[in-house]
Amino acid sequence: MRKPLVALVGRPNVGKSTLFNRLIEQRLAVVDDVPGTTRDRLIAEAEWGGRFFDVVDTGGIDPRGVGISQKGEPLSVGSADYVEQIRLQAEMAVREADAVLFITDAESGVTPADREVAQILRALQRERDGNRIPPVFLVVNKADSPQRRLAAMEFYELGLGDPYPISALHGTGTGDLLDSLLAVLPEVGEEEDQDSIKIAIVGKPNVGKSSLVNRLLGQERVIVSPIPGTTRDAVDTHLTYQDIPLTLIDTAGIRRRGRIEVGVEKYSVLRSLKAIERSDVALLVLDATSGVTAQDAHIAGYILEAWKSVVIIVNKWDAIEKDNYTMQNFVQEIRQSLQFLDYAPILFISAKTGLRVEQVLPTAIRVQEERLVRLPTSKLNQILQNALDRHAPPAHAGRSLKIFYGTQVRSDPPTFLVYVNDYRLAHFTYLRYLENCIREEYPFEGTPIRIVLKNRHA
């Protein structure tokens, strides 16, 4: 199930990050008056009128190597690179998004840079004749006075329809913009090919993801290169394994925040995140020669936030010196660094030599089967009662959490609804204890489980 995607594009310092924060109602993007402050891609969920969609802040055009005047005009140095960055940004937005918000600035008026972006967007729409074209909304930001809202009318000259004068800082006009946006966004729907188990292969650049895909397929179906970042798109490959239809999604490597380059790599990360979202199981590929890094933990966090099942793959196991304790020590390092994925199975492989690669697909299939398991209500309540007998909830201000009963309300991922006297009395450590008690009886290997508390009067 994929949510619609809305991309924010435009030249630097028009307020894209401010609008991003306004839409998601959080302060995630760094906002500064210096052009180009947003260096990396940010994506987050937004909600309006009861509908959810994802918003991506593209970070604008990187001013490195090109001068930008106070009016948003490219200076002579590096102007060709500047135009190329605009083209890449606009093209990727059109390809990936369900709608594009083209942000301009009422304070500066129409600039040559705005005209460049508008021209590129119009050209891309003509080139994609016959294909789905995401609608483009012309947003005139910083229209925070009657005079500026009136001046926004000059943006009609860009040929992109009616301008939407707003103030991202104060929220003025954003409601009308969102109402129009919802009218064109597709409804959230089920992914196609529901019979296929979708397996996303993710990890930082150059850990051997494409090599693993090729080894699994037994042929050179995707490009393999030692140069980090070779794979730019999320590439789907369909196959059948032991009469089970699978879809392997090979993705571009995800770099840590602050290290994502502008242009095409920025959107490669976006595709990787989308691949995680539409997958059933993610194979998190680590590099045995570098150990568990902060980048690995960052990617693991994306998987957990999406509530996807996961198998941890330690690749390049052939490239390190080993003794009787090497694997055990590496497992301890993984469990310590990725404590929130302590339920994930770990495989030590070499995509280069084929070592234990034959275990990858069976493990992923087994994890997907665990994702669909349902516990009988009687079994669940027996587990909860045993948990209470062993360790009662701690008291808070003279009151204790009381658990009445629970039931599994869904699978994919397994979700348990537990009725209590007051959910506010539940500390997260006790919820983790209940999760561990459930996993003692049924491990749900590689799969996150949700415990949702709901009040019920005794």
Secondary structure, DSSP 8 states (H G I E B T S, - for coil): -B--EEEEE-STTSSHHHHHHHHHTS--S---SSTT---S-EEEEEEETTEEEEEEE------TTS-B-TTS-B-STTHHHHHHHHHHHHHHHHHH-SEEEEEEETTT-S-HHHHHHHHHHHHHHHHTTTS----EEEEEE---SHHHHHHGGGGGGGSSSSEEE-BTTTTBTHHHHHHHHHHHS---B--S-TTSEEEEEE-STTSSHHHHHHHHHTS--S---SSTT---S-EEEEEEETTEEEEEEE------TT---STHHHHHHHHHHHHHHH-SEEEEEEETTT-S-HHHHHHHHHHHHTT-EEEEEEE-GGGS---TTHHHHHHHHHHHHTGGGTTS-EEE-BTTTTBTGGGHHHHHHHHHHHHT----HHHHHHHHHHHHHHS---EETTEE--EEEEEEEETTTTEEEEEES-GGG--HHHHHHHHHHHHHH---TT---EEEEEE---
